[in-house]
Amino acid sequence: MTERSRDERARAALMADIDRLMRLSAPETGRAALSPRVRAAFEAVDRRGFVPASEAHAAYEDRPLPIGHGQTISQPFIVAIMTELLDLAPGDVVFEVGTGSGYQAAVLAKLVAQVYSIEIVGPLAAEAKERLARLGYANVTVREGDGYAGWPEHAPFDKIIVTAAAPAVPPPLIAQLKPGGKMVIPVGGAYDYQTLMVITKAADGTIAERRTFAVGFVPLTRPKGAR
């Protein structure tokens, strides 16, 4: 069997796992399957291009992988369901907290007009910026910074996605979410129970929160002394 054939089989098996988990989590998420747009975007992004060479053998396994600096690339199912729960439209401007290796940003870029992504770990931000540019994701802008504080210069955002767990939903992100917008964020302690939350902001600014299922993310870190 050629390497290409092995990769194709591994990617097909990954999609089968994701389909199974979508069905199992449907009572909590309300989504029994990926929408055609999200599925096409997810399949168009090769996860192998976003993991270290030492982890390439596991790129198509449905589990998080280390990317250095104490951070991980998320489990593919989690990337898929978080993307699905955002209800993305082609013209959306999206803010991502926690660029990591750039994998989630790449999936988002296939679905929306513009992605602004912020990463607090300097080397990861630099690597993701170079990687996304090299792979042709011209509608993704990456910078190093404190994601808790958002990115006011480009706010308000149609959608916000946070790929690290915060003890509570950061007020600056609520403020930078457009009326009618949606945020998906894991909420909970660093080594405690975490829940994937869907936050919606009504046209009048009213906030609604919906819990889905338990997750395990690295903590949302902030600069020393930040409040």
Steps between C-alpha positions, in 0.01 A plus 500: 500500500635844409536782752226691319264203528575467871432869553171482310387204708607669822313820410189303405517318836534836677190634330312183600604558863383860483168397349452249782581755770270755339212255534591411858527864609185615320286509818742759647589694185183475292719405200486138386725557197736755351345739251627455141694829516681413822570145386651623172717757679616246757592246233685766299749572780773239544571472873843354430614845389426638848670247727872463580693249290533279808119469516433460125430128543200588721370795298178324399422355841208655684694629798690812603873506429783702656628795297760625746509763775251300706227545237302257284320484169139416579331167437354510146146432624524802730621719212211376289224542758621844615504611137152358448357670809613844379248493211747678273393707201726573199525870581581459870798654676617259770728549800690198631670490839782246503654456155720210602636346181236672285285194426168638626568833328559318171165322525325829582672672208330261258161616625514875569628829363764575765655337804689693767691263727700579812754280678668584831801269445735704281678215318170329418354825368802553274496141375125504431524832318773363272324167449163649409659746258706223338191286455311784335254604772499867404186579701656412837680763708703374799667693778648434842294636787256457788188335360299573814508868406382429145612700198317834527646644179304248291191464719212444502511143372225290348630190676761425768663165573721435803725194494616513862297470820411815693364486856216725380402661170732803458297826509717663229402224257132549576546872433674431167233261374253653255130504584369186335843340539608173655796379706615143572725468804606234754434622853643351820811462709837399359491159668130485579173436322466698177193546282483607138270802499311672219445870568256701289450874503153617399435813293424691823827384660342233721732205564386137500721208603457136404703211640587208275740231627809455717837576340867522600701799372827660601433809715462847353820668615561873541806723527651519846318760708202527264157555657 
